[in-house]
Amino acid sequence: MKENTTHRVLSVSTGGALAILYAQFLLGFLRLGNLFPGTLLEYSILGAQVLKVIAIFSIQRLRRASYAIVLDLFSIEMLALPIMAVGNLVLGTGYYSSAAMTLFLTWLPSVTLVVPSFLIYKSSMDIKEGGLLISILPAVAVQAGTLIFAAQATGRESVAALGLKGFGESMIRAGGRLGEVGLVPNSIGLAALGLIYVSLAFYASGAGRSQSLVRRNFVIAMLAGATLLVSGLVYFVQSMMAGTLIVLVAPSIAMTVTLWWSTRET
Amino acid sequence: MTPRGRDFIKAIVLTTVVSALTDLTMLLALALVLCIVAFTSMLFLRAAPTRLLEVHFTPESVRVFKGDAAETVVRLQTETGVWGIVKLAAIVPPKGVLATLSPSKDESYSLRLETKFAGRFEGFTARVELPDALGLFTRAEVAEKTPLRLDSLPLGLLAHPSVVGLSAIALGEEPSGMRGLGQEFYAAEPYAGVSEAHDILWKRIAEADDELVVVKLREANVPEAVHVWFLELEERGLELPRWMDLVSEATSRMGRCLLEAGAGMVLISRRRGTVAVLDAGSLTRLADATMEMWTAGSPESRVLESHNPQMVVTGMKELGNREIASLVATIPSIVVAEEKSEGYLGDRTIVFVGSEDVGRLVQAVLIQ
């Protein structure tokens, strides 16, 4: 398979997996029914995000802009928060503080609802064009984590919530409980994560690049072997202790440091 | 580490941190798996046996005048092994040469060589990079000896030589094509009162209808070949290109003057225990000799006894040797000074720093 074709396939599979997570979140949101915008402010803020997405999709320079610029554009409403904080201090009334809280709690679910549509497209395009790993891997990880978290937040936490502001409060509460329960993706979420895992493993290892068949097979064999090893490690650790975080993070960091140290140019 | 390797390491660290914050075990596992794969790949690369590398140049020997650029095509012949492409990273030239490598379409490379020094440049090394399976790391291999040779001819070969006036009493083996006192007939001219009586062509006067007295003019002779010794005792190290440049220029200028005067040159190159006897009887052979003098010759032998020096080319540093100093004092010599020198070494010696006229010295040799 040619390199371009491989990148297209990986782009579709990664984008598709993220889209599944996004769809799962949206379906949960729609199914509840009580989280739809109820006030003019909520409609305005959600509408503003939709307009921004349309504008970004329409302008090529914005479509190709970095993640930082795109997120800056979506966070423009947050510039009002410091002004409101100053107003609160100067006038001494609680109006501005509650208004700021309302603004933030409405903005947070609005952005979560709208922004993934563009970020999924951007990550897919980056993979298709053979973009840098430092841009693609963390971005996909953040998106996957956020979408699973958002889907989780539309569950038990949001049953009694009302409007976008209520959804925002549910998200904050769910975030607060994240340390206890962690992210628990359902079977669809797990499948999507599995697809992301395979796609990113292929992309990052360069198994799809133009190279000899022996070399490609060797890379795939190494990936399969390492996956089995790590799966065994995770299974063993999960059956022995509560958390797997340190078991996975520590060797990764240690190995990257070793790799960097042993191959540094003197 | 390749640029892709650096990107990989940064991405893994960032993904590990992000996945740890979002508590996504599967993506944490992905980061660890990629680490293990990269680590294994690096170990395989380090353990891979060194393969015999051959670097081919077409042509292997390039000759240009100094300052001009030369081009040659480089091809890498190596066992590609399981990892595929082996890349030629650089051709490391000897001191004084600028080498620019650019890949061509047909898996070969174009090598452009430039130098501002004259002389023979050898000892080009090739740096080859073997990538790992993931393209993250490379292992450098160096092909120490390549057959590439750059001959940078001195501009003295192109310079018009200064007029060398031959002595009327010069005796030798080669006709010069100039008026002199040799044995061969050169021309006839009317008697002018200063000619020798035995040069009057009596038979011709008797056969002629007029009464014009004509005299024979003789052709001047020059030596068939002047034996020039090049003496080098000291290692020049980093100053070698400059030293080669000055000596090549001096030798080529001297050779051109001798050729212009009708004489040939035999260059005896004595460099630190080796000797090479080089014939420079024509312009082409002079160009060859100014290059060959820098290639190691055979160990010194008694062959030198049949080549008594008529001129000497040596360096300032060599004058510390008593034998060379006495040779320079008695024989017309060119002493090459790598740095500007105001020293005076007598009428029969020229201190050459790059542009001195050597015609006077050549004339002195031809007079002898």
Chai-1 contact restraints between the chains, C-beta under 6 A:
chainA,res_idxA,chainB,res_idxB,connection_type,confidence,min_distance_angstrom,max_distance_angstrom,comment,restraint_id
A,L132,B,D7,contact,1.0,0.0,6.0,A-B,restraint_1
A,L133,B,D7,contact,1.0,0.0,6.0,A-B,restraint_2
A,L133,B,F8,contact,1.0,0.0,6.0,A-B,restraint_3
A,L133,B,A11,contact,1.0,0.0,6.0,A-B,restraint_4
A,I134,B,D7,contact,1.0,0.0,6.0,A-B,restraint_5
A,I134,B,K10,contact,1.0,0.0,6.0,A-B,restraint_6
A,I134,B,A11,contact,1.0,0.0,6.0,A-B,restraint_7
A,L137,B,A11,contact,1.0,0.0,6.0,A-B,restraint_8
A,L137,B,T15,contact,1.0,0.0,6.0,A-B,restraint_9
A,P138,B,L14,contact,1.0,0.0,6.0,A-B,restraint_10
A,P138,B,T15,contact,1.0,0.0,6.0,A-B,restraint_11
A,P138,B,V18,contact,1.0,0.0,6.0,A-B,restraint_12
A,A141,B,T15,contact,1.0,0.0,6.0,A-B,restraint_13
A,A141,B,V18,contact,1.0,0.0,6.0,A-B,restraint_14
A,A141,B,S19,contact,1.0,0.0,6.0,A-B,restraint_15
A,A141,B,L27,contact,1.0,0.0,6.0,A-B,restraint_16
A,V142,B,V18,contact,1.0,0.0,6.0,A-B,restraint_17
A,G145,B,T22,contact,1.0,0.0,6.0,A-B,restraint_18
A,G145,B,L24,contact,1.0,0.0,6.0,A-B,restraint_19
A,G182,B,D23,contact,1.0,0.0,6.0,A-B,restraint_20
A,L183,B,D23,contact,1.0,0.0,6.0,A-B,restraint_21
A,L193,B,M26,contact,1.0,0.0,6.0,A-B,restraint_22
A,Y197,B,M26,contact,1.0,0.0,6.0,A-B,restraint_23
A,Y197,B,L30,contact,1.0,0.0,6.0,A-B,restraint_24
A,L200,B,L30,contact,1.0,0.0,6.0,A-B,restraint_25
A,A204,B,L34,contact,1.0,0.0,6.0,A-B,restraint_26
A,S205,B,V37,contact,1.0,0.0,6.0,A-B,restraint_27
A,S205,B,L134,contact,1.0,0.0,6.0,A-B,restraint_28
A,G206,B,L134,contact,1.0,0.0,6.0,A-B,restraint_29
A,G206,B,G135,contact,1.0,0.0,6.0,A-B,restraint_30
A,Q211,B,G84,contact,1.0,0.0,6.0,A-B,restraint_31
A,S212,B,G84,contact,1.0,0.0,6.0,A-B,restraint_32
A,V214,B,V82,contact,1.0,0.0,6.0,A-B,restraint_33
A,R215,B,W83,contact,1.0,0.0,6.0,A-B,restraint_34
A,R215,B,G84,contact,1.0,0.0,6.0,A-B,restraint_35
A,R215,B,A133,contact,1.0,0.0,6.0,A-B,restraint_36
A,F218,B,A133,contact,1.0,0.0,6.0,A-B,restraint_37
A,V219,B,A133,contact,1.0,0.0,6.0,A-B,restraint_38
A,M222,B,V37,contact,1.0,0.0,6.0,A-B,restraint_39
A,M222,B,T40,contact,1.0,0.0,6.0,A-B,restraint_40
A,L223,B,V37,contact,1.0,0.0,6.0,A-B,restraint_41
A,A226,B,V33,contact,1.0,0.0,6.0,A-B,restraint_42
A,A226,B,I36,contact,1.0,0.0,6.0,A-B,restraint_43
A,A226,B,V37,contact,1.0,0.0,6.0,A-B,restraint_44
A,T227,B,V33,contact,1.0,0.0,6.0,A-B,restraint_45
A,V230,B,A29,contact,1.0,0.0,6.0,A-B,restraint_46
A,V230,B,L32,contact,1.0,0.0,6.0,A-B,restraint_47
A,V230,B,V33,contact,1.0,0.0,6.0,A-B,restraint_48
A,T244,B,T25,contact,1.0,0.0,6.0,A-B,restraint_49
A,L245,B,A20,contact,1.0,0.0,6.0,A-B,restraint_50
A,L248,B,L28,contact,1.0,0.0,6.0,A-B,restraint_51
A,L248,B,L32,contact,1.0,0.0,6.0,A-B,restraint_52
A,V249,B,T16,contact,1.0,0.0,6.0,A-B,restraint_53
A,V249,B,A20,contact,1.0,0.0,6.0,A-B,restraint_54
A,P251,B,L32,contact,1.0,0.0,6.0,A-B,restraint_55
A,S252,B,T16,contact,1.0,0.0,6.0,A-B,restraint_56
A,S252,B,A31,contact,1.0,0.0,6.0,A-B,restraint_57
A,S252,B,L32,contact,1.0,0.0,6.0,A-B,restraint_58
A,S252,B,C35,contact,1.0,0.0,6.0,A-B,restraint_59
A,M255,B,C35,contact,1.0,0.0,6.0,A-B,restraint_60
A,M255,B,F39,contact,1.0,0.0,6.0,A-B,restraint_61
A,T256,B,I9,contact,1.0,0.0,6.0,A-B,restraint_62
A,T256,B,I12,contact,1.0,0.0,6.0,A-B,restraint_63
A,T256,B,V13,contact,1.0,0.0,6.0,A-B,restraint_64
A,L259,B,A38,contact,1.0,0.0,6.0,A-B,restraint_65
A,W260,B,I9,contact,1.0,0.0,6.0,A-B,restraint_66
A,T263,B,M1,contact,1.0,0.0,6.0,A-B,restraint_67
A,T263,B,F137,contact,1.0,0.0,6.0,A-B,restraint_68
